């Protein structure tokens, strides 16, 4: 098996909240609809992206079978074992995953358009200040590998998040340096990376 190419980053971590991540979850996760209202104008533009996110969620749900469920009273150790077991099964099922599988060229174009719109508005300076907060860190980020836990995380302004399509539960956006990252918060795996989504981000060192 060919190891995935690393994405080396020196940056501040930024979490784009999608409703919060619970510490424990019931067995048989319900699938949250990723489509938004037609009036928002996003479903058509992000149809391919949302479809691939939905495919990933179905795969995750199928790989969850056979893994002991964790409930509201689960211990930290039980949650970690669940996470690691699920991550191992998903990683094997997606062993050929690479950057761009979900953030396809067409989807990247739509995200770049949304980012440009957000930064062209009156809230651009506030968004930019939020992105550059936090201490710089160096890390190698891999698709289909765990997302590093101990990096600075900042809440993103709603003025940027509102331009992106809504994600299912336990899947979140992160911004790391110039890159937009999709992360599975249940397994802690990096699902995909849109490299260079934020070309005006602070330079890497």
Buried (B, 14 or more C-beta within 10 A) or exposed (E): EEEBEEBEBBBBBBBBEBEEBBEBBEEEBEEBEBBBEEEEEBBEBBBBBBBBBBEBBEBBEEBBEEBEBBEEEBEEEBBEBBBBBBBBBBBEBBEEBBBBBBBBEEBBEBBBEBBEEBBEEEBBEEBBEBBEEBEBBEBEBBBBBBBBEEBBBBEBBEBBBEBBBBBBBBBBBBBBBBBBBBBBBBBBBBBBBBBEBBEEBBEEE
